Amino acid sequence: MGFGGFSWKRALGITKAKQQLSRKIGIPLTKSGRQRKLGSLFYPKSRKRRSNSGCLVMFILTSLFLLSTYSAIFAGEQIAELAIYSRKRCV
């Protein structure tokens, strides 16, 4: 670093190999690249460009909605059963 623009990693081909590996596996090898990719999963960049950005957020929100709906229905059934059971005990 700081040697007039010469990079021994580029000269040996390490940089090119890392780039090819990163493209092949689909996961960035740099810290900033991984953060950028993870951020794009959670926060869509714009509404005009429809891509798979934010798909994780939509999946989580849909799952939470379905789970809460199911638990509300299940809790309602349990309350109804308790009410029927308590009426039978009182009579």
N, CA, C and O of each residue as an XYZ file, in Angstrom:
364
protein
N       0.840     -1.176      0.000
C       0.000      0.000      0.000
C       0.889      1.246      0.000
O       1.823      1.356      0.795
N       0.592      2.158     -0.883
C       1.354      3.400     -0.923
C       2.682      3.276     -1.670
O       3.580      4.085     -1.437
N       2.839      2.290     -2.561
C       4.074      2.113     -3.305
C       3.913      2.545     -4.755
O       4.296      1.808     -5.663
N       3.366      3.698     -4.981
C       3.251      4.225     -6.333
C       2.223      3.502     -7.188
O       2.333      3.519     -8.414
N       1.236      2.873     -6.587
C       0.169      2.223     -7.332
C       0.456      0.771     -7.677
O      -0.394      0.112     -8.277
N       1.620      0.251     -7.322
C       1.924     -1.151     -7.606
C       1.302     -2.029     -6.528
O       1.404     -1.741     -5.335
N       0.670     -3.085     -6.960
C       0.068     -4.026     -6.016
C       0.593     -5.423     -6.321
O       0.404     -5.941     -7.422
N       1.235     -6.011     -5.362
C       1.773     -7.362     -5.576
C       0.651     -8.385     -5.655
O       0.818     -9.427     -6.287
N      -0.510     -8.109     -5.018
C      -1.640     -9.021     -5.118
C      -2.203     -9.046     -6.538
O      -2.576    -10.100     -7.054
N      -2.257     -7.864     -7.161
C      -2.718     -7.817     -8.559
C      -1.696     -8.456     -9.484
O      -2.058     -9.137    -10.443
N      -0.423     -8.238     -9.195
C       0.631     -8.799    -10.037
C       0.617    -10.335     -9.993
O       0.889    -10.987    -11.001
N       0.305    -10.903     -8.841
C       0.275    -12.365     -8.706
C      -1.066    -12.969     -9.127
O      -1.185    -14.187     -9.258
N      -2.073    -12.122     -9.337
C      -3.378    -12.625     -9.773
C      -4.314    -12.986     -8.648
O      -5.352    -13.608     -8.875
N      -3.959    -12.602     -7.430
C      -4.810    -12.920     -6.277
C      -6.127    -12.154     -6.355
O      -7.185    -12.699     -6.042
N      -6.060    -10.896     -6.770
C      -7.263    -10.068     -6.867
C      -8.252    -10.659     -7.873
O      -9.450    -10.735     -7.599
N      -7.755    -11.071     -9.021
C      -8.631    -11.637    -10.048
C      -9.253    -12.948     -9.572
O     -10.428    -13.210     -9.828
N      -8.470    -13.765     -8.884
C      -8.992    -15.039     -8.378
C     -10.093    -14.808     -7.343
O     -11.105    -15.510     -7.339
N      -9.891    -13.824     -6.467
C     -10.915    -13.511     -5.469
C     -12.197    -12.999     -6.127
O     -13.300    -13.351     -5.708
N     -12.045    -12.162     -7.164
C     -13.212    -11.646     -7.868
C     -13.993    -12.773     -8.536
O     -15.221    -12.810     -8.469
N     -13.276    -13.686     -9.179
C     -13.941    -14.798     -9.849
C     -14.641    -15.714     -8.844
O     -15.761    -16.163     -9.086
N     -13.986    -15.986     -7.730
C     -14.593    -16.823     -6.696
C     -15.846    -16.164     -6.129
O     -16.866    -16.820     -5.922
N     -15.756    -14.871     -5.884
C     -16.894    -14.139     -5.337
C     -18.085    -14.171     -6.290
O     -19.222    -14.345     -5.853
N     -17.833    -14.007     -7.575
C     -18.924    -14.064     -8.557
C     -19.502    -15.464     -8.657
O     -20.708    -15.633     -8.836
N     -18.643    -16.468     -8.542
C     -19.097    -17.843     -8.682
C     -19.981    -18.279     -7.514
O     -21.024    -18.898     -7.724
N     -19.570    -17.958     -6.278
C     -20.345    -18.389     -5.109
C     -21.479    -17.428     -4.779
O     -22.401    -17.789     -4.049
N     -21.422    -16.203     -5.310
C     -22.498    -15.241     -5.093
C     -22.431    -14.515     -3.769
O     -23.374    -13.817     -3.396
N     -21.333    -14.668     -3.054
C     -21.166    -13.989     -1.765
C     -19.933    -13.105     -1.845
O     -18.848    -13.596     -2.157
N     -20.070    -11.812     -1.573
C     -18.899    -10.930     -1.615
C     -17.878    -11.326     -0.558
O     -18.245    -11.737      0.543
N     -16.608    -11.205     -0.889
C     -15.548    -11.578      0.039
C     -15.067    -10.404      0.880
O     -14.319    -10.600      1.838
N     -15.483     -9.189      0.539
C     -15.082     -8.036      1.333
C     -16.154     -7.732      2.368
O     -17.326     -8.056      2.175
N     -15.748     -7.114      3.455
C     -16.681     -6.783      4.529
C     -17.747     -5.807      4.041
O     -18.929     -5.980      4.336
N     -17.334     -4.787      3.299
C     -18.300     -3.797      2.817
C     -19.255     -4.421      1.801
O     -20.430     -4.055      1.757
N     -18.771     -5.357      0.988
C     -19.632     -6.029      0.025
C     -20.680     -6.890      0.701
O     -21.838     -6.915      0.283
N     -20.273     -7.599      1.754
C     -21.243     -8.419      2.498
C     -22.282     -7.546      3.186
O     -23.466     -7.882      3.200
N     -21.845     -6.423      3.758
C     -22.797     -5.513      4.407
C     -23.762     -4.926      3.394
O     -24.951     -4.788      3.681
N     -23.272     -4.580      2.218
C     -24.125     -4.019      1.171
C     -25.154     -5.046      0.708
O     -26.321     -4.714      0.503
N     -24.717     -6.296      0.543
C     -25.638     -7.335      0.098
C     -26.678     -7.624      1.180
O     -27.859     -7.777      0.868
N     -26.266     -7.700      2.428
C     -27.198     -7.950      3.525
C     -28.182     -6.793      3.671
O     -29.365     -7.008      3.934
N     -27.693     -5.572      3.499
C     -28.574     -4.405      3.576
C     -29.617     -4.398      2.483
O     -30.745     -3.961      2.709
N     -29.262     -4.878      1.290
C     -30.228     -4.883      0.195
C     -31.319     -5.929      0.415
O     -32.403     -5.818     -0.157
N     -31.047     -6.937      1.231
C     -32.089     -7.914      1.549
C     -33.145     -7.310      2.475
O     -34.329     -7.632      2.379
N     -32.695     -6.426      3.373
C     -33.616     -5.852      4.345
C     -34.276     -4.565      3.874
O     -35.444     -4.327      4.182
N     -33.561     -3.739      3.141
C     -34.071     -2.430      2.748
C     -34.074     -2.294      1.229
O     -33.006     -2.185      0.626
N     -35.251     -2.296      0.594
C     -35.294     -2.097     -0.855
C     -34.799     -0.701     -1.217
O     -35.027      0.256     -0.477
N     -34.122     -0.588     -2.356
C     -33.521      0.692     -2.737
C     -34.545      1.676     -3.279
O     -34.513      2.853     -2.920
N     -35.449      1.222     -4.130
C     -36.462      2.127     -4.658
C     -37.696      1.332     -5.052
O     -37.639      0.119     -5.252
N     -38.805      2.037     -5.159
C     -40.051      1.366     -5.537
C     -40.150      1.187     -7.048
O     -40.840      0.286     -7.526
N     -39.463      2.043     -7.796
C     -39.553      1.964     -9.255
C     -38.894      0.700     -9.783
O     -39.414      0.047    -10.687
N     -37.755      0.366     -9.216
C     -37.020     -0.796     -9.693
C     -37.465     -2.014     -8.889
O     -37.125     -2.154     -7.714
N     -38.213     -2.875     -9.523
C     -38.716     -4.078     -8.864
C     -37.682     -5.185     -8.981
O     -37.440     -5.712    -10.067
N     -37.091     -5.523     -7.882
C     -36.146     -6.633     -7.868
C     -36.410     -7.438     -6.607
O     -37.421     -7.227     -5.936
N     -35.521     -8.347     -6.282
C     -35.726     -9.153     -5.092
C     -35.254     -8.434     -3.836
O     -35.086     -9.070     -2.796
N     -35.039     -7.141     -3.906
C     -34.657     -6.375     -2.729
C     -35.809     -6.338     -1.749
O     -36.954     -6.087     -2.125
N     -35.507     -6.582     -0.532
C     -36.521     -6.543      0.498
C     -37.372     -7.787      0.575
O     -38.376     -7.800      1.288
N     -37.001     -8.833     -0.138
C     -37.829    -10.040     -0.120
C     -37.805    -10.694      1.254
O     -38.786    -11.319      1.659
N     -36.709    -10.558      1.968
C     -36.622    -11.135      3.300
C     -37.577    -10.432      4.254
O     -38.208    -11.071      5.097
N     -37.680     -9.120      4.118
C     -38.595     -8.357      4.969
C     -40.036     -8.778      4.707
O     -40.804     -8.979      5.648
N     -40.403     -8.912      3.446
C     -41.768     -9.316      3.120
C     -42.058    -10.729      3.620
O     -43.163    -11.001      4.090
N     -41.088    -11.624      3.526
C     -41.259    -12.984      4.018
C     -41.475    -12.988      5.525
O     -42.355    -13.689      6.026
N     -40.684    -12.218      6.243
C     -40.809    -12.165      7.701
C     -42.148    -11.558      8.094
O     -42.812    -12.069      8.995
N     -42.557    -10.479      7.436
C     -43.834     -9.845      7.771
C     -45.016    -10.772      7.482
O     -45.957    -10.840      8.273
N     -44.971    -11.481      6.361
C     -46.031    -12.423      6.024
C     -46.086    -13.555      7.030
O     -47.167    -13.970      7.448
N     -44.925    -14.053      7.419
C     -44.876    -15.136      8.405
C     -45.440    -14.683      9.741
O     -46.193    -15.416     10.384
N     -45.079    -13.484     10.156
C     -45.597    -12.968     11.426
C     -47.111    -12.774     11.372
O     -47.811    -13.063     12.343
N     -47.610    -12.289     10.245
C     -49.052    -12.106     10.103
C     -49.788    -13.438     10.195
O     -50.788    -13.558     10.903
N     -49.282    -14.441      9.470
C     -49.927    -15.753      9.503
C     -49.854    -16.385     10.886
O     -50.815    -17.002     11.344
N     -48.720    -16.230     11.546
C     -48.556    -16.783     12.891
C     -49.491    -16.106     13.882
O     -50.097    -16.778     14.717
N     -49.616    -14.791     13.800
C     -50.495    -14.085     14.726
C     -51.964    -14.418     14.453
O     -52.755    -14.527     15.390
N     -52.331    -14.578     13.191
C     -53.703    -14.954     12.859
C     -54.024    -16.339     13.387
O     -55.089    -16.561     13.963
N     -53.102    -17.270     13.191
C     -53.305    -18.633     13.680
C     -53.412    -18.654     15.201
O     -54.276    -19.333     15.756
N     -52.534    -17.912     15.875
C     -52.568    -17.921     17.340
C     -53.835    -17.265     17.865
O     -54.359    -17.682     18.898
N     -54.339    -16.242     17.173
C     -55.584    -15.601     17.603
C     -56.763    -16.563     17.447
O     -57.632    -16.627     18.317
N     -56.792    -17.308     16.348
C     -57.867    -18.278     16.145
C     -57.776    -19.384     17.185
O     -58.786    -19.782     17.767
N     -56.565    -19.881     17.419
C     -56.368    -20.960     18.382
C     -56.739    -20.501     19.785
O     -57.363    -21.252     20.535
N     -56.361    -19.274     20.151
C     -56.704    -18.739     21.473
C     -58.214    -18.569     21.598
O     -58.778    -18.812     22.665
N     -58.872    -18.154     20.518
C     -60.327    -18.006     20.546
C     -61.020    -19.342     20.758
O     -62.017    -19.414     21.477
N     -60.506    -20.402     20.141
C     -61.083    -21.735     20.335
C     -60.888    -22.201     21.764
O     -61.791    -22.810     22.339
N     -59.751    -21.936     22.342
C     -59.506    -22.346     23.721
C     -60.418    -21.601     24.686
O     -60.909    -22.191     25.648
N     -60.651    -20.324     24.446
C     -61.542    -19.542     25.317
C     -62.958    -20.084     25.225
O     -63.652    -20.202     26.234
N     -63.387    -20.416     24.004
C     -64.729    -20.970     23.818
C     -64.857    -22.311     24.544
O     -65.886    -22.576     25.164
N     -63.830    -23.157     24.474
C     -63.867    -24.442     25.169
C     -63.919    -24.246     26.678
O     -64.627    -24.974     27.375
N     -63.172    -23.262     27.188
C     -63.196    -23.003     28.623
C     -64.574    -22.514     29.065
O     -65.054    -22.883     30.137
N     -65.199    -21.695     28.249
C     -66.529    -21.195     28.593
C     -67.531    -22.341     28.625
O     -68.367    -22.402     29.527
N     -67.462    -23.241     27.665
C     -68.379    -24.395     27.624
C     -68.109    -25.280     28.829
O     -69.053    -25.742     29.470
N     -66.846    -25.529     29.155
C     -66.488    -26.392     30.282
C     -66.955    -25.794     31.608
O     -67.427    -26.515     32.487
N     -66.821    -24.470     31.748
C     -67.244    -23.843     33.003
C     -68.759    -23.853     33.142
O     -69.265    -23.957     34.260
N     -69.497    -23.749     32.046
C     -70.951    -23.828     32.121
C     -71.397    -25.217     32.539
O     -72.350    -25.353     33.306
N     -70.720    -26.261     32.044
C     -71.074    -27.627     32.404
C     -70.807    -27.896     33.860
O     -71.560    -28.636     34.494
N     -69.756    -27.319     34.414
C     -69.432    -27.539     35.823
C     -70.443    -26.838     36.731
O     -70.751    -27.335     37.814
N     -70.963    -25.681     36.294
C     -71.894    -24.917     37.123
C     -73.287    -25.542     37.125
O     -74.025    -25.392     38.099
N     -73.649    -26.223     36.079
C     -75.009    -26.765     35.973
C     -75.142    -28.072     36.665
O     -76.222    -28.661     36.670
